[in-house]
Amino acid sequence: ADRGARRVTREDRAITIVDLITRALAAIDKGEQAEQMVCSTLAKAAHAESAVLVGLDAGRRLRVHAAWPDQRKAAALVEVIGHGGRHSEGNLHLGQHPTLGEIITLGPDLDQNQSGDRVRLLALSRRGGFGPEAQALFAEAVAPVMLLMPHVAEACNKDQRARTAADAAAALNLTSREVEVLQL
């Protein structure tokens, strides 16, 4: 053990979780990408090497909503999630992969979940495995994250619908007032 390393206490983990919730709610309020913020914040706090936040699209295929540190590194994680094989402990799923190492997912089993586009699954991986402090963070964060994610997802879905409507309006050469009238 590194003598200069500081032990992460339960209070530190609580501060991380409260900070995550506060930042997510602020991002939602400002119309920013809250899903990306949640994904990257938990990944950094747990010293993950890659993380991805996924949901199911209308065709029940995995759709990536956020990736950390980038989409390319998270692609292998998405593939593993798509094939299942996780050991479940409530909303915390554990698994091993020969290349990615330990994989921890927070969220419901998407294969069995039928509750629409607000359901999200966060997956994180680390080749050397997650230490006890990261595992404690996941265990303590799972309930607040599960309560937060439908709100984050709804805000991001609303933002996506607004961008799609704006793109369609631009393609049809509609003014903002014409779009407003159509929405009414």
C-alpha positions in Angstrom: 0.0 0.0 0.0 1.2 3.5 -0.8 1.9 5.4 2.4 1.0 8.7 0.8 -2.5 7.4 -0.3 -5.4 8.6 1.8 -8.0 6.1 2.8 -11.5 7.0 1.5 -13.9 7.1 4.4 -17.6 6.6 4.4 -18.0 10.3 4.8 -15.9 10.8 1.6 -18.1 8.4 -0.2 -21.2 10.2 1.0 -19.8 13.6 -0.1 -19.1 12.0 -3.6 -22.7 10.7 -3.8 -24.3 14.0 -2.6 -22.1 15.9 -5.0 -23.1 13.7 -7.8 -26.8 14.2 -7.1 -26.4 17.9 -6.7 -24.4 18.2 -10.0 -26.9 16.0 -11.8 -29.9 18.1 -10.7 -28.0 21.3 -11.6 -27.2 19.8 -15.1 -30.9 18.9 -15.6 -32.0 22.4 -14.5 -29.5 24.0 -17.0 -30.4 21.6 -19.8 -26.9 20.1 -19.9 -25.9 16.5 -20.5 -26.6 15.0 -17.1 -26.1 11.4 -18.3 -22.5 12.1 -19.3 -21.8 13.8 -16.0 -23.2 10.9 -14.0 -21.2 8.4 -16.0 -17.9 10.3 -15.8 -18.3 11.3 -12.1 -18.8 7.7 -10.9 -16.1 6.4 -13.2 -13.5 8.9 -11.9 -14.5 8.3 -8.3 -14.1 4.6 -8.6 -10.9 4.8 -10.7 -12.6 2.9 -13.5 -10.8 2.5 -16.8 -14.0 2.7 -18.9 -17.7 3.4 -18.2 -20.8 3.4 -20.2 -24.5 4.4 -19.6 -26.9 2.5 -21.7 -30.6 2.0 -22.2 -32.8 0.3 -24.7 -34.2 1.9 -27.8 -37.7 1.3 -29.3 -36.4 -1.9 -30.9 -35.1 -3.2 -27.6 -31.5 -2.8 -28.7 -28.8 -1.3 -26.5 -28.3 2.5 -27.0 -25.3 4.3 -25.6 -26.3 7.5 -23.8 -22.9 8.3 -22.3 -19.4 6.9 -22.4 -16.2 7.6 -20.5 -13.4 8.3 -21.2 -14.6 7.9 -24.8 -17.0 5.9 -27.0 -14.2 3.7 -28.4 -13.0 2.4 -25.0 -16.6 1.9 -23.9 -17.5 -0.2 -27.0 -16.1 -3.4 -25.6 -18.1 -2.8 -22.4 -21.3 -2.3 -24.4 -20.7 -5.6 -26.1 -20.2 -7.5 -22.8 -23.4 -5.9 -21.4 -25.3 -7.0 -24.5 -24.4 -10.6 -23.9 -25.5 -10.6 -20.3 -23.8 -13.1 -18.0 -23.8 -10.9 -14.9 -24.2 -12.1 -11.3 -26.9 -10.0 -9.8 -27.2 -8.6 -6.3 -30.2 -6.4 -6.5 -29.4 -3.4 -8.7 -25.6 -4.1 -8.4 -24.3 -6.6 -10.9 -20.8 -8.1 -10.8 -18.9 -9.9 -13.5 -15.4 -10.7 -14.9 -14.1 -10.4 -18.4 -10.8 -11.7 -19.7 -9.8 -8.3 -21.3 -11.8 -5.7 -19.4 -11.3 -7.2 -15.9 -13.9 -6.7 -13.3 -17.2 -5.2 -14.5 -19.7 -3.7 -12.2 -23.1 -2.5 -13.4 -25.5 -0.4 -11.4 -29.1 -0.7 -12.5 -31.8 -3.1 -13.5 -31.4 -6.1 -15.8 -32.4 -4.5 -19.1 -33.3 -7.9 -20.6 -36.2 -8.3 -18.1 -37.2 -4.6 -17.8 -40.1 -3.4 -19.8 -40.5 0.1 -18.3 -39.5 2.2 -21.3 -36.9 4.8 -22.3 -36.2 6.1 -18.8 -34.4 2.9 -17.7 -30.6 3.2 -17.6 -27.8 0.8 -16.8 -24.3 2.1 -15.8 -21.4 -0.3 -16.4 -17.8 0.3 -15.3 -14.7 -1.8 -15.8 -11.2 -2.0 -14.3 -8.6 -4.6 -15.4 -7.1 -4.9 -11.9 -10.5 -5.1 -10.3 -12.2 -2.6 -8.1 -10.8 -2.3 -4.6 -12.9 -2.4 -1.4 -13.3 1.3 -1.4 -14.8 1.4 -4.9 -17.0 -1.5 -4.1 -18.2 0.3 -1.0 -18.9 3.4 -3.1 -21.0 1.3 -5.6 -22.9 -0.3 -2.8 -23.7 3.0 -1.2 -24.4 4.8 -4.5 -26.7 2.2 -6.1 -30.0 3.4 -4.3 -29.5 7.1 -4.9 -28.3 6.6 -8.5 -31.4 4.4 -9.2 -33.7 7.1 -7.9 -31.8 9.8 -9.9 -31.5 8.0 -13.2 -35.1 8.2 -14.4 -35.1 12.0 -13.9 -31.7 12.3 -15.7 -33.0 10.1 -18.5 -36.2 12.0 -18.9 -34.3 15.3 -19.1 -32.0 13.9 -21.7 -34.9 12.4 -23.7 -36.6 15.8 -23.6 -33.5 17.5 -24.8 -33.1 14.9 -27.6 -36.8 15.4 -28.7 -36.2 19.1 -28.8 -33.1 18.7 -30.9 -35.0 16.4 -33.3 -37.9 18.8 -33.6 -35.5 21.7 -34.2 -33.7 19.7 -36.9 -37.0 18.8 -38.6 -38.2 22.4 -38.4 -34.9 23.6 -40.0 -35.3 20.9 -42.8 -38.8 22.2 -43.5 -37.7 25.9 -43.3 -40.2 26.6 -40.4 -39.7 29.7 -38.2 -39.6 29.3 -34.5 -43.1 30.8 -34.3 -44.4 28.2 -36.8 -42.9 25.4 -34.7 -44.5 26.9 -31.6 -47.9 27.0 -33.3 -47.6 23.4 -34.4 -46.7 22.3 -30.9 -49.8 24.0 -29.6 
